[in-house]
Amino acid sequence: MATVKDISFYINGVNIADAITEFSFEGDAEELDATTVSSSGGFRAYVRGFKEGTLETTGIFDADDTTADKIHDILSTAWVAGTNNIVTASRGTISVGSTAIMMDGPQLTYEMPYSVGELIMSNATFRADDNLNFGVFLMNALQAAGTNNGTSHDGGAATTNGGFMQVHLYNDDASDVDVKIQDSANNADWTDLSGAAVNNLSAARASGSVAVTGTVRRYLRAVATVTGGDTFLVTVAFARG
């Protein structure tokens, strides 16, 4: 039985879960009628068309002009910018292999309802543009200078449809952080997964996402290389295609 506890909700490098009271996601796909005059069995035939995904979040209003990392700071900035956002959420405490809800897309709404005697809330809706995926976390830990290999995750078997990688880096003064994913057939011999890298993260509260094509072997791990600055919290998620 799963309960809502100790969630994380990253948007563009910032975890705003300490303000979130609720979030929900929904995936839909077009239903296309493919019935022909020769269709048998007396039933219409359907195929799936374009996919669509939304993610809605509700949180308690908070803002900070100095740090600019509270829920209002993040959601209002994302709405004004109108660009794609990197959103990664967990249903519980993050560990290697735990479920990740992953979306890239614009923020469509931002709402702050005001009622006498009630908390001020910050509500937003995101729409999937590039991706809405359900993957696993491969890293969520403080990483110091040097190369840091994450714990491996067993995917059960190799897959052939690529995947989708997201990275969040919460920091103040990073000058160069590179993050990649490696795969392995035997959990011993590791090779960089082609295309699965987000490099040169240096801005405060940085993030990135990439799509991967081709074969992804059974075992995965994240690798973070820190070449400048202090120790940073690096969060990596990956969804197989």
C-alpha angles and dihedrals in degrees: 000000000000123000132189103256137131094002125173124214114188122189117179094333099321127103107215095173092118087072100037119106098170142003133175137182132202132190122198136176133197116258108222120195108231097170116143133187089257095054110132134213096041094270131117116242123230137188129193118254133184117349126229131191136187134186123195126192135188123195144162112265117256132155139179121192092197104048097024090204103113125107096265092046092053100040097043092048092049092050094049093047093052093200130124117287129208108230124182123172136180130204092216144350110340117243132152106289098018118133119277125195106208130191138164115194150101126290107243103184140026119186133181110181116197120205128165111256093010134104117261108245134202112214128179142173125210126195123208113244108162102009148002108182142158112221142139135271115249099180138013108157146104111275124198131201114305133034116324120194115204127219113277123250124211111223092187095239142005118275131205106206101080119232149226128269129198129186131190122188118189108196146126106218112009113156099187130359121166122194127190141162124234127197134204139187095210106026089247110067110058131196130181109260105239112252095002099118138106109192141187097024104176111140122097108271096006129181142175144179136199137182119230128206133201133021122355112194125226101266126052136186136173122233123199121192115195115193101165141026132018133311113306137195108242121191120189129180131180133190121195116228 
